[in-house]
């Protein structure tokens, strides 16, 4: 059973009782409640208790006039967005109206009030308020669904690790149990698939951490060049030629989260090896010549279509990879988020004339001196 829809409140402020009763009779209907106040202080008390869609304010009131009340309403974070319509019996002077609009009025209506015009204006603001309320409700529902989805992703990724480790250990033991060549080939395929699945699980967990705002740096002084060489070695099978060539210059020390930066470089190098020309090595250049920043550039032969460049760092973009079983399309997204967590960024340029694509990573190292101290 759905919860009852709360009524929409309209605040009416006028020091004349007859005006309050007449406008209340005109505007009250099912779902709409008119809150009456005979003075500015009474209106402020009602605003402390109720959320209102619109305020109709008489300008000429003893004590606190309508302009002063409007300034107080505009001065509060909770009430500054309330639309104000001034009701006045004063003459239509330009300076008078200017002061009202300066105080935050959306409209002026002069007494005697045209009932049909007033009802039409109020209906517009009531409908806008209903739409605003519906949008807020939809946003809340979407946020709840997103939180549940992130929780499901995190739980799924965590629970998959245990059976996956059993598969990997079993694949390592298979060749030890027999020397049949087909068993060795099958075990190798199982290990390769299990490693790919482990990477997918890690990406799902990273995505859940990013979406939930639980991404925290564990920054320590590191040698970025040594870190990159260790990552590159993981992509170098013993019986294959070297496909990742590293060059560096300047100071390569920085205060970074080694785990996050390893994933950044692993994603970029793996992406370059996967999509680059197989006959051309991937070039990794580490530039530590700047005082406050280390720049890393990953070059590979191959061109990315211009239409894809603008969306390359968005999640789930690599549909081709997912169809081929290479990944989830989260690698560049998580790399971008990890770089931003460090206060850095990632960019990409693809030159059709040179047939080359370059990913650049900028990482600040401003905390190195502090960490060393």
N, C-alpha and C positions, 0 to 999 in steps of 0.2 A: 504494500500500500504506500503510495507516494505521499510525501510530507505536504501539508497545506502551503499554498503560496502566500508569503507575507504580503500585506497590503502596501500600496505605494502612498507615501506621505507627501502632502503639499503644505508648506508653511505659509500661513496668511497672517500678516502683521498690520494692524490698523487700530488706532485708538478710539474709533467709533464703533460701538456695539452693533448698530444697524448695518454698517458695511460688512462687518464680520459675518453676520447671519445671512445676508443676501448673497455674498460670494460663496459661502459654505453651501447654501442650498443649490447654487448653480453648478458647483464642481463635484459635489459628493455623488458617488455612484459605487456599485459593487467593485471592490478592489482598490478604491481610491479613498483615502482618509484625509480630511482637511484639519490641520493642527492650527488652532487660533491663538494669537498672542496680542494683547492690548498694548504692549510696549516693547521696546528693544530688549530690556533685561529678561522679560518673559520669553521672548523669542530665543535668546541665547540659552536659557534653561532647557527649552524644548530641543534645541539642536544638540545638547549634551546627551540626550536620551535617544533621540530618533534620527534615523537617516532619511533625508528628504530628497525628492526628485527636483523640486522647484520651490523658490521662495517668492511670494508676492508681497512687496513691502511698500507701505504708505510712506511718503517722504516727510510730510509735515506732521510730526508727533512731538508732544511735549517731552522735555528731558533729552532723551537720545533720539535724534531724528533718523530718517531712513538712510541718509548718506553715512552717518557715523556707524550705524548698525552694519551696513554693507562693508565698511572698512574692517570692522572686527571679524565679520564672517570670512572675508578674504585673507585675513591675517592668520587664520588657523589652517593647519595642514589638513585636518579632517573635513573642513567645510568649504575650502576655497574653490572647489570645483562645482559648487551648487549654482545653477543658473538663477539670476535675479531679475525680476521684472518690477520696476518701480511704478506705483500707482500714485498719481498726484493731481491735485486740483489747481496747481499753480499755472501761471501763464506759460506759453510755449516759447520761452526765451532760449536763445542758442547757448548762452553761458550756463544756464540752469541744466540743460540737457548734457552739456559737456562734462559738468561736474558729476552727473549721474553715471555716465559711461566710464569716466575716470575711476569712479568708486567700484566699478565692476558690473554694471547693469548690462544685460543683453537686450533690453527693450524698455521703452517708456509707454505708459498708457495714461491718458488724461481723463479725469472725471468730468462729467458722468461717464462711467465705463460702458462701452459697447459690449453687451453680454456675449453676443455671437463671436466677436473678435477675440475676446478674452478666452472663451471656451476653445476656440480653434488654436490659439497659441499654447494653451495649457496642454491640449491633446498632443501637440507635437513633442513637447518636452516629456510627457508621460510615456509616449511611444519610444523616445530615445532612451529613457531610463530603463524601460523594459528590455530593450535590445542590449543595453549595457549589462543588465543583470543576467540575461541569458548567456552573453559572451563570457562573463565571469564564471558562471556555473560550468560552461563547456570547458573553459581553461582549467578549472579545478578538477574536472573529470579526466581531462587529458593528462594532467600532472599525476593524478593517482594511477592512471593506466601506465604512464611512463615509469613511475617508481616500481610498480609491480613487475613491469617488463625487465627493468634493470636488476631487481632482486632475483627474478627467475634466471636471468642470464648469469649472474654471479654464482648462484647456487648450482646451476647446470655446469658451468665451467669448473667449479671446485670439485663437484662429485664425479666428473669425467676423468679427473686426474688418476684416481685409484685404479679403475679398470684399464686405463691406458698404460700405466706403468707395468701392469701385469702382462699386457700384450708385448710391450717392448722387451721386458726381461725374458719372456718366453721365446721371442724371436732371436735373442742373443744366445739362448741355450740350445736352440734347434741344431745348429751346425756341430755342436759338441756331442750330440747324441748319435750322429751318423755322418759318414763321409760321402753320402750320396750327393752328386752335384746338383740335382734338382732341388734338394732340400736347402742347400746353401743359397741358391738363387731365390727360392721362395722366402727364406728368412730375410734376405736382404731387402726384398720388396716390402715385406711386412714392416721392417724397421724404417724404411723410407716413408711409408704411408703413416706410420705411427708418429714419426717426427713432424710430418706436415700437420697431423691432427693436433699434436702438442702445441705447435705454433698457433693454430686456430683457437685452441682453448686459451692460450695466453692472450691473444688478441681480444677474445670475448671478455676476459677478466679485466684487461686494460680499459676496454670500452665501458664496462660497468663502473670502474673507478673514476674515469673521466666524467661520465654522466652524473655520477652521484657527488661530485666535488670532493672526493677523497684522495686526490692526487697530491702527494706530499714529497718534497725533495729530501733526499739524504745526501746533501752536497759535501764532498770532501776533496782535498787537492788530489788531482790525477794528472797523469801524463796522457794527453789525448792521443798522441801518436802511438804509444804502446797499446792503448785501448783499441784503436782502429786496426793495428796489425793483428791483434788477437782475433778480432772479428773476421778480418780477411782470411786468416788461416783456416777458419771454420768452413770457408767456401772453396778450399783448395784440396781436392782429393790427392792422395799420395802419388798415384800413377798418372796424373794429368798435368798439362802445362799450366803455369801460373796465369790466372785470368784477372787478377786484381793487382795493379801496380800502384805503390804508394810513394809519394814524394812529399817532403815537408820543408818548411823554412821558418826561422824565428823561434820564439819561445812557445812550446806546445803544452805548457802547464796551465791548468784551469781548475777552479773549484766547481765540480759538477757532480751530478748523481750518476755514478758509473753504470748502474743498471739501465736507467732511462737512455743514456747516451749510447750504450751498447745496442739497445733496441733501435734507436734512430739509425745508426750506421748499418745495422744488420738489415733493416727494412730497405734502406736506400741501395745498399750493395746488392742485396738479393733481387730487388726490382730491376737494377741495371743489368745484372747477369741474365735475368729471365727475359727481358724485353730487348736487350741490346743485340747487336750483331755478334754471332758466336765466334767469328774469326778475329774480332777485335777485343783486346783486353779492356777492362774497366779501369779508368784512371781516378785515383783518389788523391787530391791535393790538400794538404793541411797548411794553412797560412797563419803563422803566429807572429807576424811582423807588427801587427797593431798592438797598442798598449792595453786596451781594455776589452778586446774581442778576438776570438779565434774563429776563423772561417774555414769551413770544409767544403770542398767541391767534388762531386761525383760525376765523372764524364763517361758517357757511353755512346757508341755509334747507334743511331736510330732516331727517328723523329716521332714526336707525339702530335696528333692532330690538333690544330688550333682550337677547335670547338671543345676539346676535352681539357685544355690547360686550365681554364677558369674554374673547373669543378674537380680538379685532380685530387685536392686534399680533403674533399668531402667524404664521409663514410659510405661504404658499399657502392663505390663507383666502378670498380673493376669487374663488370659483369662477365667479360670474357674469361677472366681468371677463375671465377666461380664455376663457370660451365666446364672448364678444363680441370677443375679440382685443385688449382694451385693455391687458392686462398679465399678469404672472405671479402677482400677489398677494403680492409681496415688498416693496412700497413702504413700508407702515407698519411692517413688521418691521425693515427696514434703518434707517428713520428712528429707531425706538426704540433700536436698537443703537448708532447714532451718537450719540444723546443721552446714553446711558449711558456711552459712551466718554469724554464730556466731564465725567462726574460729575453729569449732569442726568437729567431724565426727561420722559416724554410722558404726558399723560392725555387722556381724552375724556369728554364728557358730552353726552347727547342728551335734549332736553326735548320731550316730545310735546305739552305744552300750548302752548309757544311755537313748536313746529315748527322747532326750531333745533338744530344740532349744533356743538359747540365743541371743537377740539383745542388743548390748551395745552402749551407747551414751556418748561421751566425750564432755563436754562444758567448755571452759576456763572461769575463773571468774576474769581475770586480771583487769577489769574495776571497780571492786567493791569499792576499796579504792578511786579511782578517783571520782566516782559518789557520794560516801559518803562525800568527801571533798567539 
